């Protein structure tokens, strides 16, 4: 195997240092919210967003006022995107059915898919107002029929962002808050004097939001660890450098720490893409951000074979994987660790982020090894139940259960079975003995 690294990013040791600093800051912030509630939220909002309203929750008149500022074209586009996302989420929900099966005469086992009862949806808005994130979380929770959906996004220029508010409202949010970052996540999970805590947190965010969710997991459920955006382009010589460079920088502009990786078996394409990235960074309006991400987190990896490309891609487990090769379906069949795949040059990550209908809240930092992204099923809990309806089944299952309990030394467990054997099977099983 020959793998050549043509460009590397910041060393893992330095990235680990950054993560450690974030952990300490988040831990102190969450403890402050736990102790001081609303007062802590207000202090944090003033510190980070220079925002201190009478109430962080928007009233209906404030929601209406914000939505009135959205242009007709923007409102139509928001509704179009929500139609796409709703259509796919409804199809996913329809695939999840309640079941009941009779495993032997008189023994019925089943499961029900029950919505989480309250969800807090975070919508990022630091450098960019992530309108699409409201669709992905709020609307998908609505399709799952979550009874209480609250949503929060930071202010933009000292006020609620009109398009984000519109997306939250149209998506079905029951409560809308104007709070940003880790303080919003903490408030929704921990609760304050004025905010009732939720059962689950969802939505992407920066490193601080992702760490806050990690620390709060257990106290509440979370969708997944969705930190800074990651993208990978898997390409061969069927595409050109402009396409590859554009797809890499299109995600690198998210923040200063957004990994972008080109994985190719064409040295010509790799070298041309490096040149094209330098050219684009001279004219890209968001180059101030994208250039830092590319310098610190950009990589170009040259492989000899498609099998090597596949192995490296599965190992990196990137959030977004753009595949542009002469065998895209082969990658679809064999990729097993990633957030979402974008197959072919006509497809792109930006469409997935904003409008095509799949969910853009996806696993990062190799979490694609063990989870997929946010979808309607994340808002549903699958609960099992059992029912025995005949005396014969109660006695026969009870006898086996009794013996297996005694095998493990659980006499009290065995007696739960034995009392059914005695009552429904007519067998006199002494207390503390295994049923025959």
C-alpha positions in Angstrom: 0.0 0.0 0.0 1.4 3.4 -1.0 -0.3 6.5 0.5 1.3 9.9 0.0 0.3 12.9 2.1 0.7 15.9 -0.1 -0.7 18.3 2.6 -1.2 17.9 6.3 -3.1 20.0 8.8 -2.5 20.8 12.5 -1.0 17.9 14.5 -3.3 15.8 16.6 -1.5 16.9 19.8 -2.4 20.5 19.1 -6.0 19.6 18.3 -6.2 17.7 21.6 -5.0 20.8 23.5 -7.7 22.8 21.9 -10.3 20.2 23.0 -9.0 20.3 26.6 -9.5 24.1 26.7 -13.0 23.8 25.4 -13.8 21.1 28.0 -12.8 23.3 30.9 -14.7 26.4 29.7 -17.9 24.4 29.1 -17.7 22.6 32.5 -17.5 25.9 34.3 -20.3 27.4 32.2 -22.7 24.6 32.8 -22.0 24.7 36.6 -22.8 28.4 36.5 -26.2 27.8 34.8 -27.0 25.0 37.3 -26.3 27.4 40.2 -27.6 30.7 39.0 -30.2 29.9 36.3 -31.6 32.8 34.5 -29.0 35.2 35.9 -26.2 33.1 34.4 -28.0 33.0 31.0 -28.3 36.8 31.0 -24.7 37.3 31.9 -23.5 34.9 29.3 -25.8 36.5 26.6 -24.5 39.9 27.4 -20.9 38.7 27.4 -21.0 36.7 24.1 -23.8 38.3 22.2 -24.2 41.8 23.7 -27.9 40.9 24.0 -30.1 41.3 27.1 -33.9 41.4 26.3 -36.7 41.6 28.7 -37.5 37.9 27.9 -35.4 35.5 25.9 -38.5 33.7 24.8 -40.2 35.3 21.8 -43.9 36.2 22.1 -46.3 35.5 19.3 -46.2 39.2 18.3 -42.4 39.2 18.2 -42.5 36.1 16.1 -44.9 37.7 13.7 -42.8 40.9 13.6 -39.7 38.9 12.7 -41.4 36.9 10.0 -42.8 40.0 8.4 -39.2 41.0 7.7 -38.6 37.9 5.5 -38.9 38.6 1.8 -41.5 36.7 -0.3 -38.7 35.0 -2.2 -36.9 33.9 0.9 -40.2 32.7 2.5 -41.0 30.7 -0.6 -37.5 29.1 -0.6 -37.8 28.2 3.1 -41.2 26.6 2.5 -39.8 24.7 -0.5 -36.9 23.3 1.5 -39.3 22.3 4.3 -41.5 20.5 1.9 -38.5 18.5 0.7 -37.3 17.7 4.2 -40.9 16.8 5.4 -41.4 14.5 2.5 -38.3 12.5 3.3 -38.9 12.5 7.0 -42.5 11.3 6.6 -41.2 8.4 4.4 -38.7 7.5 7.0 -41.3 7.6 9.8 -43.6 5.3 7.7 -40.8 2.8 7.5 -40.9 2.5 11.3 -43.8 0.3 12.3 -45.1 -1.0 15.6 -45.1 -4.8 15.7 -46.6 -7.7 17.6 -45.7 -11.3 17.0 -47.0 -14.5 18.6 -43.8 -16.4 19.3 -45.6 -19.5 20.5 -49.3 -20.2 21.3 -50.4 -17.6 23.9 -47.2 -15.6 24.0 -47.2 -12.2 22.4 -44.2 -9.9 22.1 -44.3 -6.4 20.5 -42.8 -3.0 20.4 -44.2 0.6 20.1 -42.4 3.6 18.7 -43.1 6.5 21.1 -42.0 10.1 20.6 -39.6 11.7 23.0 -41.8 14.0 25.1 -39.7 17.2 24.9 -36.9 18.3 22.7 -34.6 21.3 22.6 -33.4 22.2 19.1 -30.3 24.4 18.8 -29.8 26.4 15.6 -26.3 27.9 15.1 -25.9 31.5 14.1 -22.3 32.6 14.9 -20.7 33.7 11.7 -23.7 32.5 9.5 -27.4 32.3 10.3 -28.0 28.5 9.9 -31.6 28.8 8.8 -31.5 25.2 7.4 -30.7 23.8 10.9 -34.2 24.8 12.0 -35.7 22.7 9.3 -33.5 19.7 10.1 -34.3 19.6 13.9 -37.6 21.3 14.5 -39.5 20.0 11.4 -38.2 16.5 11.8 -39.3 16.5 15.5 -42.7 17.7 14.3 -43.0 14.8 11.9 -42.1 12.5 14.8 -45.0 14.1 16.8 -42.9 15.3 19.7 -45.4 17.1 22.0 -43.1 19.9 23.1 -40.4 21.3 20.8 -38.4 24.3 21.9 -35.9 26.0 19.7 -33.1 28.5 20.3 -30.7 30.5 18.1 -28.4 33.4 18.9 -29.3 36.9 18.0 -27.8 38.5 14.9 -26.9 42.2 15.1 -28.7 42.5 18.5 -32.1 41.0 17.3 -33.7 37.7 16.4 -32.8 36.6 12.9 -36.0 36.8 10.9 -35.4 33.9 8.6 -34.4 31.6 11.5 -37.5 32.6 13.4 -39.6 31.9 10.3 -38.1 28.5 9.8 -38.6 27.6 13.5 -42.2 28.8 13.4 -43.1 27.1 10.1 -41.3 23.9 11.3 -43.6 23.6 14.3 -41.7 24.9 17.3 -43.8 25.5 20.4 -41.4 27.8 22.1 -38.7 30.0 20.4 -35.8 31.5 22.4 -33.1 33.9 21.3 -30.0 32.4 23.1 -26.7 31.3 21.6 -24.0 28.8 22.1 -23.3 26.6 25.1 -25.6 28.8 27.3 -28.6 28.0 25.1 -27.8 24.3 25.2 -27.3 24.4 29.0 -30.5 26.3 29.6 -32.6 23.9 27.6 -31.1 20.8 29.2 -30.7 22.0 32.8 -33.6 24.4 32.9 -33.9 27.8 34.7 -36.6 29.6 36.6 -38.3 30.4 33.3 -37.3 27.5 31.0 -38.6 24.1 31.7 -35.9 21.5 30.9 -36.2 19.1 27.9 -35.6 15.4 27.6 -33.4 15.6 24.6 -31.0 18.0 22.8 -30.5 18.1 19.1 -28.7 20.3 16.5 -25.2 21.1 15.3 -22.9 23.8 16.7 -19.4 24.9 17.3 -16.9 23.0 19.5 -18.4 24.5 22.6 -21.9 23.4 21.8 -20.7 19.9 20.9 -18.8 19.7 24.2 -21.8 21.0 26.2 -23.9 18.3 24.6 -21.3 15.7 25.5 -21.2 16.8 29.1 -25.0 16.9 29.4 -25.5 13.5 27.8 -27.1 11.2 30.4 -28.9 14.0 32.0 -30.6 14.4 28.7 -30.5 12.4 25.5 -28.7 13.9 22.5 -28.9 13.3 18.8 -25.1 12.8 18.2 -21.8 14.7 18.7 -22.0 17.2 15.9 -19.0 19.4 16.1 -17.3 21.6 13.4 -18.1 20.7 9.8 -16.0 18.1 8.1 -15.8 17.3 4.4 -14.0 14.8 2.2 -13.8 14.7 -1.5 -13.1 11.3 -3.1 -12.2 11.9 -6.7 -10.4 10.4 -9.6 -9.5 11.9 -13.0 -13.1 11.9 -14.1 -13.5 15.4 -12.5 -11.3 18.5 -12.5 -9.6 20.6 -10.0 -12.2 23.4 -10.0 -14.9 21.0 -8.9 -12.7 19.5 -6.1 -11.4 22.8 -4.8 -14.9 24.4 -4.8 -16.3 21.5 -2.8 -13.5 21.6 -0.3 -13.6 25.3 0.3 -17.4 25.3 0.3 -17.3 23.5 3.6 -14.1 25.0 5.0 -15.8 28.4 5.2 -18.0 27.1 8.0 -15.4 27.9 10.7 -11.7 28.1 11.5 -11.5 24.4 12.4 -13.4 22.6 9.7 -11.4 19.7 8.3 -11.4 19.3 4.5 -9.7 16.3 2.9 -9.1 15.5 -0.8 -8.6 11.8 -1.3 -7.5 10.8 -4.8 -5.6 8.4 -6.9 -4.5 11.1 -9.4 -1.4 13.0 -8.6 -2.3 15.4 -11.5 -5.7 16.2 -9.9 -4.2 16.5 -6.4 -1.6 19.0 -7.5 -4.0 21.0 -9.7 -6.5 21.1 -6.8 -3.8 22.7 -4.5 -3.2 25.3 -7.1 -6.9 25.9 -7.7 -7.5 26.3 -3.9 -4.8 29.0 -3.8 -6.5 30.8 -6.7 -10.0 30.6 -5.2 -8.8 31.8 -1.8 -7.8 35.1 -3.4 -11.4 35.8 -4.6 -13.7 33.9 -2.1 -15.5 36.4 0.0 -15.3 34.1 3.0 -11.6 33.4 2.5 -10.7 34.9 5.9 -12.3 31.9 7.5 -11.8 29.2 4.8 -8.1 29.9 4.5 -7.5 29.3 8.2 -9.5 26.0 8.0 -7.6 24.9 4.9 -4.2 25.8 6.4 -4.8 24.1 9.8 -7.2 21.3 8.9 -6.9 20.7 5.1 -5.3 17.5 3.8 -4.5 16.1 0.4 -4.0 12.3 0.4 -2.8 10.5 -2.7 -3.4 6.7 -3.0 -2.5 4.2 -5.6 -5.8 2.2 -5.8 -9.5 2.6 -5.2 -9.2 0.0 -2.5 -6.7 2.2 -0.7 -9.0 5.2 -1.1 -11.9 3.2 0.4 -9.8 2.1 3.4 -8.6 5.6 4.1 -12.1 7.0 3.7 -13.6 4.5 6.1 -10.9 5.2 8.6 -11.3 9.0 8.6 -15.2 8.6 8.7 -15.8 12.1 7.6 -19.1 13.9 8.1 -19.7 14.8 4.4 -18.2 12.5 1.7 -18.4 13.8 -1.8 -17.7 10.9 -4.2 -16.9 11.8 -7.8 -15.3 8.8 -9.5 -15.9 6.3 -12.3 -17.4 3.9 -9.7 -19.6 5.9 -7.3 -22.0 3.0 -6.7 -19.0 0.9 -5.6 -18.2 3.4 -2.9 -21.9 3.5 -1.9 -21.9 -0.3 -1.6 -18.6 -0.5 0.4 -18.4 2.7 2.5 -19.4 1.9 6.1 -18.2 4.8 8.2 -19.4 8.4 7.3 -22.1 10.9 8.0 -23.7 11.2 4.5 -22.6 10.4 1.0 -23.0 12.7 -2.0 -22.7 10.7 -5.1 -21.6 12.1 -8.5 -20.5 15.5 -9.7 -24.1 16.7 -10.1 -24.6 16.2 -6.4 -23.1 18.5 -3.8 -22.9 18.9 0.0 -24.5 22.4 -0.1 -27.7 21.0 -1.5 -27.7 18.4 1.2 -27.1 21.1 3.8 -29.9 23.4 2.7 -32.6 21.9 0.5 -32.5 18.4 -1.0 -34.4 16.8 1.9 -31.9 14.6 3.8 -30.9 15.8 7.2 -27.7 17.9 7.6 -27.1 17.2 11.3 -24.4 14.5 10.9 -21.7 12.7 13.0 -18.3 14.2 13.2 -14.9 13.2 14.8 -15.2 9.6 13.6 -18.7 9.1 15.2 -19.8 7.8 11.8 -18.3 4.6 13.0 -21.2 4.0 15.3 -24.1 6.3 14.4 -25.8 7.9 11.5 -27.1 11.4 11.4 -30.2 13.0 12.8 -33.4 11.6 11.4 -37.0 11.2 12.4 -36.1 7.9 14.2 -33.8 9.8 16.7 -37.0 11.4 18.2 -38.6 8.0 18.7 -38.0 5.5 21.4 -38.7 1.9 20.7 -40.3 0.2 23.7 -41.1 -3.5 24.0 -44.0 -5.2 25.8 -45.0 -8.8 26.5 -48.3 -10.5 27.0 -49.1 -14.1 27.9 -52.8 -15.0 27.3 -53.1 -18.8 28.1 -52.6 -20.9 31.2 -50.6 -23.4 29.2 -48.1 -20.7 28.0 -47.8 -19.2 31.4 -46.9 -22.6 32.9 -44.5 -23.8 30.2 -42.6 -20.5 29.9 -42.6 -20.2 33.7 -41.0 -23.6 34.1 -38.1 -22.8 31.8 -37.8 -19.4 33.3 -37.6 -20.9 36.8 -34.8 -23.3 35.9 -32.8 -20.6 34.2 -33.2 -18.3 37.2 -32.0 -21.0 39.6 -29.0 -21.7 37.2 -27.9 -18.1 38.0 -28.7 -18.4 41.7 -31.7 -15.9 41.6 -34.2 -17.7 43.9 -36.5 -14.7 44.1 -36.6 -14.5 40.3 -37.4 -18.2 40.1 -40.3 -17.8 42.5 -41.8 -15.2 40.2 -42.0 -17.9 37.6 -42.9 -20.7 40.1 -46.0 -18.9 41.3 -47.3 -18.9 37.8 -46.4 -22.6 37.3 -48.4 -23.4 40.5 -51.4 -21.1 39.7 -51.7 -21.8 36.0 -50.1 -25.2 35.6 -51.3 -27.0 38.7 -47.8 -28.1 39.6 -46.7 -27.9 43.3 -43.2 -26.3 43.0 -41.7 -25.8 46.5 -40.5 -22.3 47.3 -36.8 -21.9 46.3 -36.8 -24.9 43.9 -36.6 -25.0 40.2 -39.8 -26.0 38.4 -39.6 -29.4 36.6 
